[in-house]
Amino acid sequence: MTHKIGSDTMKSLQKAQKNEITEHHIYLKLSSYIKNKHNSNILKQIAQDELRHHDELKKFTGTDMKPNILKIYFYTFISLVFGITFGIKLMERGEESSEKLYRELAGNIEEFKKVANEEDNHEKELVEIIEEERLKFIGSMVLGLNDALVELTGTLAGLTFALKNARLIALAGIITGIAASLSMAASEYLSARTEQDNTHALKSSLYTGGAYVLTVTFLVLPYLVFSNYVVSLVFTILAAIFIILIFNFYISVAKDLSFKERFFEMAGISLGVAAISFIIGHFVRMFLGVDI
């Protein structure tokens, strides 16, 4: 049965067809890199679905489409560095126009109903059952990162006015950061050990401590780069906002959570503590009569 398709719709179908064959190659490429057999099989299954969608669209466009090579390498790289779930869900965000087109055409063309249903449900269900270690320990990472942002941003802000020396502030920040990261990792280990399933207590503590150390590094770095303590504080605040931005974007994509709400909440707490600590540092300096 033939269907009359307008030129604009045909262009959209060709674009969607190109996306389908591109994503077929992305899923196939990822499946060959993944050691976890369960995840590899899921990715192969999705790859076959994408290839079938391409072939379904070919019935209407009458042509084979070549994949977007740059897109294949980009999303493969993103998935290998930041995790399969993040890479795939980030890629899915760019599929909304294709899914909308499938739903519109499904009302008149029977073949698109199955494609639309698979795009909406089947593939998303498969992505949800992918087993990824880093997402299992996302709570530990949040704990380490949140604590480091709140504690160290506040500490550095307080020390900035109290010491007024970039190198001294950096020294105090590094010592405080290392001690706090070890304390956090130890606390997370002991906390995980008390739970019923304590087989991942060590990994959980390492994720917490690692997130803390990484955050400390970025926050202290401006005090090692700039000699002016005020400039250093400004860049530390900017670094804190940047870390919150990147981390919350990652979480919002990987876990399907609200980005805006989490970002403003986390930024508000961190910057609020920093402001209070800065004021405390001023009054402590006045009270103790310290002049460095």
Contacts in CASP RR format, 6 or more apart in sequence:
PFRMAT RR
TARGET T0000
AUTHOR 0000-0000-0000
METHOD contacts of the structure
MODEL  1
MTHKIGSDTMKSLQKAQKNEITEHHIYLKLSSYIKNKHNSNILKQIAQDE
LRHHDELKKFTGTDMKPNILKIYFYTFISLVFGITFGIKLMERGEESSEK
LYRELAGNIEEFKKVANEEDNHEKELVEIIEEERLKFIGSMVLGLNDALV
ELTGTLAGLTFALKNARLIALAGIITGIAASLSMAASEYLSARTEQDNTH
ALKSSLYTGGAYVLTVTFLVLPYLVFSNYVVSLVFTILAAIFIILIFNFY
ISVAKDLSFKERFFEMAGISLGVAAISFIIGHFVRMFLGVDI
3 60 0 8 1.000
3 108 0 8 1.000
3 109 0 8 1.000
5 13 0 8 1.000
5 60 0 8 1.000
9 101 0 8 1.000
9 105 0 8 1.000
10 60 0 8 1.000
10 61 0 8 1.000
12 97 0 8 1.000
12 101 0 8 1.000
13 57 0 8 1.000
13 60 0 8 1.000
13 61 0 8 1.000
13 101 0 8 1.000
14 61 0 8 1.000
14 63 0 8 1.000
14 65 0 8 1.000
15 97 0 8 1.000
15 98 0 8 1.000
16 57 0 8 1.000
16 97 0 8 1.000
16 98 0 8 1.000
16 101 0 8 1.000
16 102 0 8 1.000
17 54 0 8 1.000
17 57 0 8 1.000
17 58 0 8 1.000
17 61 0 8 1.000
17 65 0 8 1.000
18 65 0 8 1.000
18 66 0 8 1.000
18 67 0 8 1.000
18 68 0 8 1.000
19 68 0 8 1.000
19 95 0 8 1.000
19 98 0 8 1.000
20 50 0 8 1.000
20 51 0 8 1.000
20 53 0 8 1.000
20 54 0 8 1.000
20 57 0 8 1.000
20 65 0 8 1.000
20 98 0 8 1.000
21 50 0 8 1.000
21 51 0 8 1.000
21 54 0 8 1.000
21 64 0 8 1.000
21 65 0 8 1.000
21 66 0 8 1.000
21 67 0 8 1.000
22 67 0 8 1.000
22 68 0 8 1.000
22 71 0 8 1.000
22 72 0 8 1.000
23 47 0 8 1.000
23 50 0 8 1.000
23 91 0 8 1.000
23 95 0 8 1.000
24 47 0 8 1.000
24 48 0 8 1.000
24 50 0 8 1.000
24 51 0 8 1.000
24 54 0 8 1.000
24 67 0 8 1.000
25 47 0 8 1.000
25 67 0 8 1.000
25 72 0 8 1.000
26 71 0 8 1.000
26 72 0 8 1.000
26 75 0 8 1.000
26 76 0 8 1.000
26 79 0 8 1.000
26 91 0 8 1.000
27 43 0 8 1.000
27 44 0 8 1.000
27 46 0 8 1.000
27 47 0 8 1.000
27 50 0 8 1.000
28 43 0 8 1.000
28 44 0 8 1.000
28 47 0 8 1.000
29 72 0 8 1.000
29 76 0 8 1.000
30 43 0 8 1.000
30 76 0 8 1.000
30 79 0 8 1.000
30 80 0 8 1.000
30 84 0 8 1.000
31 39 0 8 1.000
31 40 0 8 1.000
31 41 0 8 1.000
31 43 0 8 1.000
31 44 0 8 1.000
31 47 0 8 1.000
32 40 0 8 1.000
33 76 0 8 1.000
33 80 0 8 1.000
34 40 0 8 1.000
34 43 0 8 1.000
34 84 0 8 1.000
36 131 0 8 1.000
38 131 0 8 1.000
39 84 0 8 1.000
39 130 0 8 1.000
39 131 0 8 1.000
39 132 0 8 1.000
42 126 0 8 1.000
42 127 0 8 1.000
42 129 0 8 1.000
42 130 0 8 1.000
43 84 0 8 1.000
45 126 0 8 1.000
46 123 0 8 1.000
46 126 0 8 1.000
46 127 0 8 1.000
49 118 0 8 1.000
49 122 0 8 1.000
49 123 0 8 1.000
53 115 0 8 1.000
53 118 0 8 1.000
53 119 0 8 1.000
54 65 0 8 1.000
56 111 0 8 1.000
56 112 0 8 1.000
56 114 0 8 1.000
56 115 0 8 1.000
57 115 0 8 1.000
58 64 0 8 1.000
58 65 0 8 1.000
59 111 0 8 1.000
75 87 0 8 1.000
75 88 0 8 1.000
75 90 0 8 1.000
75 91 0 8 1.000
78 86 0 8 1.000
78 87 0 8 1.000
78 90 0 8 1.000
79 86 0 8 1.000
79 87 0 8 1.000
79 88 0 8 1.000
82 250 0 8 1.000
83 132 0 8 1.000
83 134 0 8 1.000
83 254 0 8 1.000
84 130 0 8 1.000
84 132 0 8 1.000
85 127 0 8 1.000
85 130 0 8 1.000
85 132 0 8 1.000
85 135 0 8 1.000
85 254 0 8 1.000
86 250 0 8 1.000
86 253 0 8 1.000
86 254 0 8 1.000
87 253 0 8 1.000
88 127 0 8 1.000
88 130 0 8 1.000
89 127 0 8 1.000
89 253 0 8 1.000
89 254 0 8 1.000
89 256 0 8 1.000
90 253 0 8 1.000
92 123 0 8 1.000
92 124 0 8 1.000
92 127 0 8 1.000
93 253 0 8 1.000
95 119 0 8 1.000
98 119 0 8 1.000
99 116 0 8 1.000
99 119 0 8 1.000
99 120 0 8 1.000
102 112 0 8 1.000
102 115 0 8 1.000
102 116 0 8 1.000
102 119 0 8 1.000
103 116 0 8 1.000
103 120 0 8 1.000
105 112 0 8 1.000
105 116 0 8 1.000
106 112 0 8 1.000
106 113 0 8 1.000
106 115 0 8 1.000
106 116 0 8 1.000
107 113 0 8 1.000
133 203 0 8 1.000
134 141 0 8 1.000
134 207 0 8 1.000
135 254 0 8 1.000
135 255 0 8 1.000
136 200 0 8 1.000
137 200 0 8 1.000
137 203 0 8 1.000
137 204 0 8 1.000
137 207 0 8 1.000
138 251 0 8 1.000
138 254 0 8 1.000
138 255 0 8 1.000
140 188 0 8 1.000
140 204 0 8 1.000
140 205 0 8 1.000
140 207 0 8 1.000
140 208 0 8 1.000
140 211 0 8 1.000
141 207 0 8 1.000
141 208 0 8 1.000
141 211 0 8 1.000
142 211 0 8 1.000
142 251 0 8 1.000
143 184 0 8 1.000
143 188 0 8 1.000
143 208 0 8 1.000
143 211 0 8 1.000
144 184 0 8 1.000
144 188 0 8 1.000
144 208 0 8 1.000
144 209 0 8 1.000
144 210 0 8 1.000
144 211 0 8 1.000
144 212 0 8 1.000
144 215 0 8 1.000
145 211 0 8 1.000
145 212 0 8 1.000
145 214 0 8 1.000
145 215 0 8 1.000
145 243 0 8 1.000
145 247 0 8 1.000
146 266 0 8 1.000
147 180 0 8 1.000
147 184 0 8 1.000
147 212 0 8 1.000
148 177 0 8 1.000
148 180 0 8 1.000
148 181 0 8 1.000
148 211 0 8 1.000
148 212 0 8 1.000
148 215 0 8 1.000
148 216 0 8 1.000
148 219 0 8 1.000
149 215 0 8 1.000
149 219 0 8 1.000
149 240 0 8 1.000
149 243 0 8 1.000
149 244 0 8 1.000
149 266 0 8 1.000
149 270 0 8 1.000
150 269 0 8 1.000
150 270 0 8 1.000
150 273 0 8 1.000
151 176 0 8 1.000
151 180 0 8 1.000
151 273 0 8 1.000
152 173 0 8 1.000
152 176 0 8 1.000
152 177 0 8 1.000
152 180 0 8 1.000
152 215 0 8 1.000
152 216 0 8 1.000
152 219 0 8 1.000
152 220 0 8 1.000
153 219 0 8 1.000
153 236 0 8 1.000
153 237 0 8 1.000
153 240 0 8 1.000
153 270 0 8 1.000
153 271 0 8 1.000
153 273 0 8 1.000
153 274 0 8 1.000
153 277 0 8 1.000
154 270 0 8 1.000
154 273 0 8 1.000
154 274 0 8 1.000
154 276 0 8 1.000
154 277 0 8 1.000
154 278 0 8 1.000
155 172 0 8 1.000
155 173 0 8 1.000
155 176 0 8 1.000
155 277 0 8 1.000
156 169 0 8 1.000
156 173 0 8 1.000
156 219 0 8 1.000
156 220 0 8 1.000
156 223 0 8 1.000
156 233 0 8 1.000
156 236 0 8 1.000
156 274 0 8 1.000
157 233 0 8 1.000
157 236 0 8 1.000
157 237 0 8 1.000
157 274 0 8 1.000
157 275 0 8 1.000
157 277 0 8 1.000
157 278 0 8 1.000
158 277 0 8 1.000
158 278 0 8 1.000
158 280 0 8 1.000
158 281 0 8 1.000
159 168 0 8 1.000
159 169 0 8 1.000
159 172 0 8 1.000
159 173 0 8 1.000
159 281 0 8 1.000
160 169 0 8 1.000
160 229 0 8 1.000
160 230 0 8 1.000
160 232 0 8 1.000
160 233 0 8 1.000
160 278 0 8 1.000
161 278 0 8 1.000
161 281 0 8 1.000
161 282 0 8 1.000
161 285 0 8 1.000
162 281 0 8 1.000
162 282 0 8 1.000
162 284 0 8 1.000
162 285 0 8 1.000
162 290 0 8 1.000
163 169 0 8 1.000
163 172 0 8 1.000
163 229 0 8 1.000
163 292 0 8 1.000
164 229 0 8 1.000
164 292 0 8 1.000
165 229 0 8 1.000
165 292 0 8 1.000
166 223 0 8 1.000
166 224 0 8 1.000
166 226 0 8 1.000
166 227 0 8 1.000
166 228 0 8 1.000
166 229 0 8 1.000
166 232 0 8 1.000
167 223 0 8 1.000
167 224 0 8 1.000
168 292 0 8 1.000
169 223 0 8 1.000
169 229 0 8 1.000
169 232 0 8 1.000
170 220 0 8 1.000
170 223 0 8 1.000
170 224 0 8 1.000
173 216 0 8 1.000
173 220 0 8 1.000
173 223 0 8 1.000
174 216 0 8 1.000
174 220 0 8 1.000
177 212 0 8 1.000
177 213 0 8 1.000
177 216 0 8 1.000
177 220 0 8 1.000
178 213 0 8 1.000
178 216 0 8 1.000
180 212 0 8 1.000
180 216 0 8 1.000
181 209 0 8 1.000
181 210 0 8 1.000
181 212 0 8 1.000
181 213 0 8 1.000
181 216 0 8 1.000
182 209 0 8 1.000
184 208 0 8 1.000
184 209 0 8 1.000
184 212 0 8 1.000
185 205 0 8 1.000
185 206 0 8 1.000
185 208 0 8 1.000
185 209 0 8 1.000
185 210 0 8 1.000
185 212 0 8 1.000
186 205 0 8 1.000
188 204 0 8 1.000
188 205 0 8 1.000
188 208 0 8 1.000
188 209 0 8 1.000
189 201 0 8 1.000
189 202 0 8 1.000
189 204 0 8 1.000
189 205 0 8 1.000
192 198 0 8 1.000
192 200 0 8 1.000
192 201 0 8 1.000
192 204 0 8 1.000
192 205 0 8 1.000
193 201 0 8 1.000
215 243 0 8 1.000
218 239 0 8 1.000
218 242 0 8 1.000
218 243 0 8 1.000
219 236 0 8 1.000
219 239 0 8 1.000
219 240 0 8 1.000
220 236 0 8 1.000
221 239 0 8 1.000
222 231 0 8 1.000
222 232 0 8 1.000
222 233 0 8 1.000
222 234 0 8 1.000
222 235 0 8 1.000
222 236 0 8 1.000
222 239 0 8 1.000
223 229 0 8 1.000
223 232 0 8 1.000
223 236 0 8 1.000
225 232 0 8 1.000
225 235 0 8 1.000
226 232 0 8 1.000
226 235 0 8 1.000
237 271 0 8 1.000
237 274 0 8 1.000
240 267 0 8 1.000
240 270 0 8 1.000
240 271 0 8 1.000
240 274 0 8 1.000
241 267 0 8 1.000
241 271 0 8 1.000
244 263 0 8 1.000
244 266 0 8 1.000
244 267 0 8 1.000
244 270 0 8 1.000
245 263 0 8 1.000
248 259 0 8 1.000
248 262 0 8 1.000
248 263 0 8 1.000
248 266 0 8 1.000
249 259 0 8 1.000
251 257 0 8 1.000
251 262 0 8 1.000
252 258 0 8 1.000
252 259 0 8 1.000
252 262 0 8 1.000
284 290 0 8 1.000
END
